[in-house]
Amino acid sequence: MFVAASTEPTLADASINSYLVTFDDNQMSAAAAQWALDNGITRAIVFTEGEGVPYTGVNPDAFAAAFTAGGGEVVSTQTYVWAADTDFSAQVNEIAGISENNEIVFSAALGFQVTALRGQLEGQGLDGLVYAGTDALDATGIQFEENNEGIVHTPHTSISSGDAIDTLLADYEADKGEALESRGFMALYVDSMFLGIQGILDCGCTDPEQIGAAVAEISGFQGMSGEITYAGTNGIPPKAVPINQIVDGEDTLVDTID
């Protein structure tokens, strides 16, 4: 089983032939923390649904761990309801009392939630904050949200005009008459198919058990979404994480964290 559209670490288990196609929560949130530190940001405000909560808690946990390990400080941890809350007045009032207007605000929130939070913080005069999130921002269209300038996110793939993924998506749109809304997932689905084929080719067989053993040894597979290796892992490929930022209204690759 190739899990294409999820970063949930517990879905990967090579012993039962279950593999993530992209990086996991821990990798992408640690990458976001590293990007912040590399850019001189040493204070963070984290929004979470609770320690250990799948996705909405695990990502903030991983970010905070990497950020503090790298010398940063989490100055405020706030709770919220994922995919629901847009009124952050209580959190904003608390943040206004401790913010130095130079923090990074990190969460696994959806695009409309991040921009709502930003508007309310800016209403308190906090216009120097940097906002960063996970693959959820790409999936929920942060590229098209109002007041999105400067927002950072970690998409599964960073797509540039005319590259292989962009060409594939353009061909899809021409054939189907409509564009895909979540563009970042297509490359992962394609990679899932070809990873299975690679396992068949490597073992030269059609026996499921032998194919599974061959997939477990795949190394350096050049996929559309990046290089994928399963050998020596428990099913989570150690992939590079793209860091995208909205720059002058365009979703732009600004860094890649190995």
C-alpha positions as CSV (number, residue, x, y, z in Angstrom):
1,M,0.0,0.0,0.0
2,F,1.3,3.4,-1.0
3,V,-0.2,6.2,1.0
4,A,0.0,9.1,-1.4
5,A,-1.9,12.0,0.2
6,S,-1.0,11.7,3.9
7,T,1.9,12.7,6.0
8,E,0.6,10.6,9.1
9,P,3.7,8.8,10.4
10,T,1.7,5.9,11.9
11,L,0.4,4.9,8.5
12,A,3.9,3.7,7.5
13,D,5.0,0.2,8.4
14,A,7.3,-1.7,6.1
15,S,6.7,-5.0,7.9
16,I,3.1,-4.9,6.5
17,N,4.1,-3.3,3.2
18,S,2.6,0.1,4.0
19,Y,4.6,3.1,2.7
20,L,4.3,6.9,2.7
21,V,5.1,8.4,-0.7
22,T,5.9,11.8,0.8
23,F,7.7,13.0,3.9
24,D,5.9,12.7,7.2
25,D,4.6,15.3,9.8
26,N,7.9,15.2,11.7
27,Q,10.1,15.9,8.7
28,M,8.0,18.8,7.2
29,S,7.5,20.6,10.6
30,A,11.1,20.2,11.5
31,A,12.0,21.7,8.1
32,A,9.7,24.7,8.7
33,A,11.5,25.2,12.1
34,Q,14.9,25.0,10.4
35,W,13.8,27.5,7.8
36,A,12.8,29.9,10.5
37,L,16.0,29.6,12.4
38,D,18.0,29.9,9.2
39,N,16.2,33.2,8.6
40,G,17.1,34.6,12.0
41,I,13.7,34.0,13.7
42,T,14.2,32.9,17.3
43,R,10.8,33.3,18.8
44,A,7.7,31.2,17.9
45,I,4.0,31.2,18.6
46,V,2.5,27.7,18.1
47,F,-1.2,26.8,17.6
48,T,-2.2,23.2,18.4
49,E,-5.2,21.0,19.0
50,G,-3.2,19.3,21.8
51,E,0.0,17.3,22.3
52,G,0.0,14.1,20.3
53,V,-3.2,14.8,18.4
54,P,-2.7,13.3,14.9
55,Y,-1.7,16.0,12.4
56,T,-3.0,19.0,14.3
57,G,-0.9,18.3,17.4
58,V,1.9,16.2,16.0
59,N,3.0,18.8,13.5
60,P,3.2,21.6,16.2
61,D,5.0,19.1,18.5
62,A,7.6,18.4,15.9
63,F,8.0,22.1,15.0
64,A,8.5,23.1,18.7
65,A,10.9,20.3,19.3
66,A,13.1,21.2,16.3
67,F,12.8,24.9,16.9
68,T,13.9,24.8,20.6
69,A,16.6,22.2,19.8
70,G,18.0,24.7,17.3
71,G,18.1,27.5,19.9
72,G,14.7,29.1,19.4
73,E,12.1,29.7,22.0
74,V,8.3,29.0,21.9
75,V,6.9,32.0,23.7
76,S,3.3,31.1,23.4
77,T,1.3,27.9,22.8
78,Q,-2.4,28.4,21.9
79,T,-5.2,25.9,21.3
80,Y,-7.9,26.0,18.6
81,V,-10.3,23.8,16.7
82,W,-9.0,22.7,13.4
83,A,-11.1,23.4,10.3
84,A,-13.7,25.3,12.4
85,D,-12.3,28.3,14.4
86,T,-12.1,31.6,12.7
87,D,-12.6,33.8,15.8
88,F,-9.3,33.9,17.6
89,S,-10.0,36.9,19.8
90,A,-9.1,35.2,23.1
91,Q,-5.8,33.9,21.7
92,V,-5.0,37.2,20.0
93,N,-5.5,39.1,23.3
94,E,-3.1,36.8,25.0
95,I,-0.5,37.0,22.2
96,A,-0.7,40.8,22.2
97,G,0.6,40.8,25.7
98,I,3.7,38.8,25.0
99,S,4.6,39.3,21.4
100,E,7.6,41.4,20.3
101,N,6.1,41.5,16.8
102,N,9.0,39.4,15.4
103,E,7.8,35.8,16.0
104,I,6.9,33.0,13.6
105,V,3.3,31.8,14.0
106,F,3.2,28.0,13.2
107,S,0.2,25.7,13.0
108,A,-1.3,22.9,10.8
109,A,-4.4,25.1,10.3
110,L,-6.2,25.5,7.0
111,G,-5.7,28.4,4.7
112,F,-8.8,30.4,5.6
113,Q,-8.0,30.0,9.3
114,V,-4.4,31.3,9.0
115,T,-5.5,34.4,7.1
116,A,-8.3,35.0,9.6
117,L,-5.8,34.7,12.5
118,R,-3.4,37.0,10.6
119,G,-6.1,39.7,10.1
120,Q,-7.0,39.7,13.8
121,L,-3.4,39.9,14.9
122,E,-2.7,42.7,12.5
123,G,-5.7,44.4,14.0
124,Q,-3.7,44.5,17.2
125,G,-0.8,46.1,15.4
126,L,1.2,42.9,15.1
127,D,2.2,43.3,11.5
128,G,5.7,42.0,11.7
129,L,4.9,38.3,12.3
130,V,5.7,35.5,9.9
131,Y,3.1,32.8,9.3
132,A,4.1,29.2,8.5
133,G,2.1,26.1,8.1
134,T,2.0,22.6,6.7
135,D,0.9,20.8,3.5
136,A,-2.7,21.7,4.6
137,L,-2.1,25.3,3.3
138,D,-1.2,24.1,-0.2
139,A,-4.2,21.7,-0.2
140,T,-6.6,24.4,0.9
141,G,-5.4,27.0,-1.5
142,I,-3.3,29.5,0.4
143,Q,-2.1,30.7,-3.0
144,F,-5.6,32.2,-3.6
145,E,-6.5,33.5,-0.1
146,E,-6.7,37.2,0.6
147,N,-3.9,38.7,2.7
148,N,-1.6,35.8,2.0
149,E,1.6,37.7,1.1
150,G,4.7,36.2,2.8
151,I,2.9,33.1,4.2
152,V,5.2,30.1,4.3
153,H,4.1,26.5,3.7
154,T,5.6,23.0,3.1
155,P,3.8,21.6,0.0
156,H,4.4,18.0,-1.1
157,T,5.9,19.3,-4.3
158,S,6.9,22.8,-5.5
159,I,5.5,23.2,-9.0
160,S,7.1,25.7,-11.5
161,S,5.8,26.7,-14.8
162,G,6.7,24.3,-17.5
163,D,8.2,21.6,-15.2
164,A,7.1,17.9,-15.4
165,I,4.3,18.3,-12.9
166,D,3.0,21.5,-14.4
167,T,3.0,19.8,-17.8
168,L,1.2,16.8,-16.5
169,L,-1.5,19.0,-14.9
170,A,-1.9,21.0,-18.1
171,D,-2.4,17.8,-20.1
172,Y,-4.9,16.7,-17.5
173,E,-6.8,20.0,-17.8
174,A,-6.8,19.8,-21.6
175,D,-8.1,16.3,-21.6
176,K,-10.7,16.7,-18.8
177,G,-11.8,20.3,-19.5
178,E,-11.1,21.3,-15.9
179,A,-8.1,21.9,-13.6
180,L,-7.4,20.0,-10.4
181,E,-7.9,22.1,-7.3
182,S,-5.2,20.3,-5.2
183,R,-2.4,20.3,-7.7
184,G,0.3,19.0,-5.3
185,F,-1.3,15.5,-5.0
186,M,-1.1,14.4,-8.7
187,A,2.6,13.7,-8.6
188,L,2.2,11.6,-5.5
189,Y,-0.4,9.4,-7.2
190,V,1.7,9.0,-10.3
191,D,4.7,8.0,-8.1
192,S,2.6,5.5,-6.2
193,M,1.8,3.7,-9.5
194,F,5.4,3.7,-10.7
195,L,6.8,2.6,-7.3
196,G,4.6,-0.5,-7.6
197,I,5.8,-1.1,-11.1
198,Q,9.4,-0.6,-10.0
199,G,8.9,-3.3,-7.3
200,I,7.6,-5.7,-10.0
201,L,10.6,-4.9,-12.3
202,D,13.1,-5.3,-9.5
203,C,11.9,-8.7,-8.4
204,G,11.0,-9.9,-12.0
205,C,7.9,-11.5,-10.5
206,T,4.2,-11.2,-9.9
207,D,4.2,-12.8,-6.5
208,P,2.8,-10.2,-3.9
209,E,5.2,-11.2,-1.2
210,Q,8.3,-10.9,-3.4
211,I,7.1,-7.6,-4.8
212,G,6.7,-6.3,-1.3
213,A,10.2,-7.4,-0.4
214,A,11.5,-5.6,-3.6
215,V,9.7,-2.4,-2.7
216,A,11.3,-2.4,0.7
217,E,14.7,-2.3,-1.0
218,I,13.9,0.6,-3.4
219,S,16.6,3.3,-3.2
220,G,17.1,6.5,-5.1
221,F,13.8,6.2,-7.1
222,Q,13.5,9.4,-9.1
223,G,9.9,10.2,-8.8
224,M,7.9,13.2,-10.0
225,S,7.6,14.3,-6.4
226,G,11.3,13.9,-5.6
227,E,13.8,11.1,-4.8
228,I,12.2,8.3,-2.8
229,T,14.1,5.6,-0.8
230,Y,12.6,2.9,1.3
231,A,15.7,0.8,1.9
232,G,16.7,1.1,5.6
233,T,13.5,2.8,6.6
234,N,10.2,1.8,8.2
235,G,8.3,3.0,5.2
236,I,8.8,6.8,5.4
237,P,11.1,8.1,2.7
238,P,13.7,10.7,3.9
239,K,12.7,13.2,1.2
240,A,13.7,16.9,0.9
241,V,11.0,19.3,2.0
242,P,10.3,22.3,-0.3
243,I,9.7,25.6,1.5
244,N,7.3,27.8,-0.5
245,Q,6.4,31.4,0.3
246,I,3.9,33.8,-1.3
247,V,6.1,36.4,-2.8
248,D,4.6,39.3,-4.7
249,G,1.4,37.3,-5.0
250,E,3.1,34.2,-6.4
251,D,3.7,30.9,-4.7
252,T,7.4,30.6,-4.8
253,L,10.0,28.0,-3.8
254,V,12.4,29.8,-1.4
255,D,14.3,26.9,0.1
256,T,14.6,23.2,0.2
257,I,15.4,21.4,3.5
258,D,17.0,18.0,3.4
